[in-house]
Amino acid sequence: MSNRKHSIRSKSRTSSHADGATTKGAMSRDLNQYVTTKQAAVLLGVVPDHVYRLLEGEKIQALRLGHEWLIYVPSLEKYQVTKSKRGRPASGTPQLGNGNSA
């Protein structure tokens, strides 16, 4: 397991709720709009550690419930559209645009 998971800290933009969840901005409280970090990695065609790096860099939004992260799907879609086209081509085909929901 990567140490990155433990180094991610809530930023000042993050607000806490009575149930222990944290949210940023206008994220929905509907849990159907969230996926796990592993599911997010599959949707983006990357490894789970890359999803944690995206969280650290505040490129995607998520809820933290206990020690688990739930990634906000609309932020994945926004990242997919706005990410840099530089670098090596992806090894897998991202599944986000296929309309399949995890």
C-alpha positions as CSV (number, residue, x, y, z in Angstrom):
1,M,0.0,0.0,0.0
2,S,1.3,3.4,-0.9
3,N,2.3,6.0,1.8
4,R,0.7,8.6,-0.4
5,K,-2.8,7.9,1.0
6,H,-1.7,8.9,4.4
7,S,0.0,12.1,3.3
8,I,-3.1,13.7,1.7
9,R,-4.4,16.5,3.9
10,S,-7.6,18.4,3.8
11,K,-7.1,21.9,2.4
12,S,-8.7,25.1,3.7
13,R,-11.3,24.9,1.0
14,T,-12.6,21.7,2.4
15,S,-15.5,21.8,4.8
16,S,-16.3,19.2,7.5
17,H,-19.7,17.8,8.1
18,A,-21.2,16.3,11.3
19,D,-21.0,12.8,9.7
20,G,-17.2,13.0,9.3
21,A,-17.3,13.5,5.5
22,T,-15.5,16.4,3.9
23,T,-16.5,18.1,0.7
24,K,-15.1,20.8,-1.6
25,G,-17.1,23.4,-3.5
26,A,-20.5,22.3,-4.8
27,M,-20.1,18.5,-4.8
28,S,-23.2,16.5,-4.5
29,R,-24.1,14.5,-1.3
30,D,-25.7,11.8,-3.6
31,L,-23.3,8.9,-3.2
32,N,-24.3,7.5,-6.6
33,Q,-22.1,10.2,-8.1
34,Y,-19.0,8.8,-6.4
35,V,-16.6,5.9,-7.1
36,T,-13.8,4.4,-5.2
37,T,-10.2,5.2,-6.0
38,K,-9.8,1.8,-7.7
39,Q,-12.9,2.4,-9.8
40,A,-11.6,5.9,-10.7
41,A,-8.3,4.4,-11.8
42,V,-10.1,2.0,-14.1
43,L,-12.3,4.8,-15.5
44,L,-9.3,7.0,-16.2
45,G,-7.1,4.1,-17.5
46,V,-4.4,4.8,-14.8
47,V,-3.1,3.0,-11.7
48,P,-4.6,3.8,-8.3
49,D,-1.4,5.6,-7.1
50,H,-2.0,8.2,-9.9
51,V,-5.5,8.8,-8.6
52,Y,-3.9,9.6,-5.2
53,R,-1.5,12.0,-6.9
54,L,-4.5,13.7,-8.6
55,L,-6.1,14.1,-5.1
56,E,-2.8,15.5,-3.7
57,G,-2.6,18.0,-6.6
58,E,-6.3,18.9,-6.2
59,K,-7.0,18.0,-9.8
60,I,-10.1,15.9,-8.8
61,Q,-12.6,16.2,-6.0
62,A,-13.4,13.6,-3.4
63,L,-15.1,12.8,-0.1
64,R,-13.0,11.2,2.6
65,L,-15.0,8.8,4.8
66,G,-12.7,7.4,7.5
67,H,-9.6,6.3,5.7
68,E,-11.3,5.7,2.3
69,W,-11.7,8.3,-0.5
70,L,-14.8,8.5,-2.7
71,I,-14.0,10.3,-6.0
72,Y,-16.6,12.7,-7.4
73,V,-17.4,11.4,-11.0
74,P,-18.1,14.9,-12.5
75,S,-14.6,16.0,-11.4
76,L,-13.2,12.9,-13.2
77,E,-15.0,14.0,-16.3
78,K,-13.8,17.5,-16.0
79,Y,-10.2,16.3,-15.5
80,Q,-10.4,14.0,-18.5
81,V,-11.4,16.9,-20.7
82,T,-8.9,19.4,-19.3
83,K,-5.8,17.2,-18.7
84,S,-2.6,17.8,-20.6
85,K,-2.2,15.9,-23.9
86,R,1.6,15.8,-23.4
87,G,3.5,12.7,-22.4
88,R,3.4,9.1,-23.3
89,P,0.2,7.6,-24.8
90,A,-2.0,5.8,-22.3
91,S,-1.5,2.1,-22.1
92,G,-5.2,1.3,-21.6
93,T,-8.3,2.8,-23.1
94,P,-10.1,5.0,-20.5
95,Q,-13.7,3.9,-20.0
96,L,-15.1,7.2,-18.8
97,G,-16.6,8.3,-22.1
98,N,-18.4,5.0,-22.8
99,G,-21.4,5.8,-20.7
100,N,-20.7,2.9,-18.4
101,S,-21.1,3.8,-14.7
102,A,-19.3,1.9,-12.1
